[in-house]
Amino acid sequence: MIDSKHGLGDCVQIIPMLQIIRDNYPDCYLAVIVRNKASRELLQAASVTIDEYYYLDMQTITIKKLLALIVSLRHQVFDYFIISPISTKWKAIIFALLTGAKRCIGEQYQKMDKYQIDNTVHMVERNLNLLRCICKIPDQKINPELKVDKNSFTSIIKQDGIKIIGICIGGGTAVVINHERIYPRKWSIEKIKLVIKNVLDYGYKVVLFGGQDEIKELEHLSNILGHQNLYDFVGKTDIKESIILAAQCDLLIGVDTGMQHIADAVKTKTVSLFGPTNPLTHGAYSDKAVFIEADCKCEYKYCYGTNMYWQCKDRKCLNDISAEHVINKMLQEKVWK
């Protein structure tokens, strides 16, 4: 049993772990706890056979459903319960205990500085390290991979040889504080608009990515949405369609969100903007990924995992990144080649 009830990027980053488990134990009963249907569909696009999925969203689940889930898990009598490194320590330990698994594995059982490890070891490697006591881990780097039929969904974007640049307009998963939705990784929509206009001016096609939360941002882009080379898929695709679209792009630009990990896993090159998270530990696990950070001094740099992550009122780490910087990086790196 694997705990992965977090974001889409977290699901991408457990794919190498799942593959290693399946390689070491080809006949095992492998189950994963996911947050929602989108997470399940994402993992189903990986080349790993998962026997069962269980749903657990800690923000919305009722006590009745939580108890029913625990009873169902106890009935399976799992040999191992592997906890995600980002799961809250005591909640994770208690939940793992309640599942009745014979052995529970996780960083939560070790004495370590969470803030320190958050900024020293990549999440893919942290996941793999959890397996060292039960599996043989290969020496070479294992990249997350998603399989996709690039010929699906192609009729929507005219295939005429023009480069396709995907742009994610979202700010990642929201944090709810005092009934207010906060997006700690959000970049200015006005700067995103400048990037879009520049990309279109260079003669490339633009595909807009985003979920339901980003539909309201489209009003800021109203005067360019009618451009013949702009394709708006914000709030219009499920995760399977988003994966296919990402695979058709020559490059994907956006802040540190799950779509950057998805694009990387389908071998699309990425330019990702980073602020409160460290690109070396939370960025796309790939040599082809390009990261952009602001040259700002902040005593709380890489504050993800601390209270400052959602309390920061300034967010200079993201606000100091200019649209020109992003465009120049795209052109200088020629990252689509």
Residue, then its C-alpha position, 0 to 999 in steps of 0.5 A: m500500500i502506497d500513500s499518495k493522497h497529494g497533488l498531481g506532481d506528487c503522483v508523478q514523482i512516485i512512478p519510479m517507486l511503483q516501478i521498482i516495487r513491481d520489478n522486485y515483486p511482480d506478483c504482489y498486490l499493489a494498492v495506492i491511496v490517491r486524492n481524487k479521480a484525476s490522480r488515479e487517471l494520471l497513474q493509470a497512464a504510467s507503465v505500472t500495473i496498480d491492482e487497486y486505488y483508494y480515495l482519500d482527500m483529507q480536506t473533504i472526507t467525512i468521518k463515516k467515509l474515513l472509517a469505512l476506508i480504514v475498515s476496507l484497508r484493514h480487511q486487506v491486511f497489507d504487509y507494507f504501508i509506505i507513507s508519502p514524505i510530505s504527509t503530516k507526521w502524526k496524522a500519517i503515523i496514526f492513519a498508518l497504524l489504523t490500517g493494520a499493515k504489518r509494517c509501516i515505512g516512512e520518513q515520519y518514523q525517523k529523526m530528521d530536519k524536514y525543512q533541511i531534507d526538503n531542500t537537499v534531496h529530490m522527492v523522487e529520490r526520497n520516495l525511492n529511499l523508502l524502499r531500500c529496506i525491502c527492494k533493490i534500487p538500481d544505481q542509475k537515475i530513474n525518470p518518471e514516465l507516462k505513456v500517451d498516444k500523441n495521435s489522440f486529440t490532434s484534430i484540435i490543434k492544426q499540425d502544420g510544423i509550427k512550434i507549440i508552446g504550452i503555458c500554464i496560467g495556474g498557481g498550483t494547489a490552493v491553501v485555505i486559510n481563514h476561509e480564504r484560498i491562497y495560491p503560494r506559487k501564483w505568478s502575475i496573470e499580467k506577466i503571463k499575458l505578456v509571455i503569451k503575447n510575445v510567444l504569439d508575436y514570435g509566430y508560435k502557437v500557444v496552448l493554455f493549460g489550467g483547471q476550474d480555478e483558473i477560469k476566472e483568470l481568463e477575463h484578464l486575457s480576453n483581448i488575446l483569446g481570439h488569436q488564431n494561434l491561441y488554443d484555450f483549454v482552461g477548465k475544458t480537459d480532464i487529466k487524460e486529455s491534458i497529458i495528451l496535450a502536454a505531449q503534443c507541445d514542444l515546450l511547456i512554461g509555468v510555475d511549479t505545478g503538477m503539469q510541469h511534472i506531467a510534461d516532463a514525464v511525456k518527454t516535453k521540455t519545460v521552463s518552470l518558475f520557482g519561488p517558495t520551492n526548491p527546483l533541485t528537489h521539487g522540479a521536474y526530475s529531468d536533465k532537460a528541464v529549465f528552471i527560473e528563479a528570481d535573484c532576490k535575498c530572502e531569509y525564508k528562501y524555499c519556505y515550502g514546509t514552513n508557516m511562511y509558505w502561506q503567510c508571506k505577504d510579499r512573495k518577492c521570490l516569484n514577483d521579481i521574475s519578469a516576463e522578459h526573463v522568461i521569454n529570454k530564457m526560452l529563446q536563449e536555451k532553445v529548449w524545444k530542440 
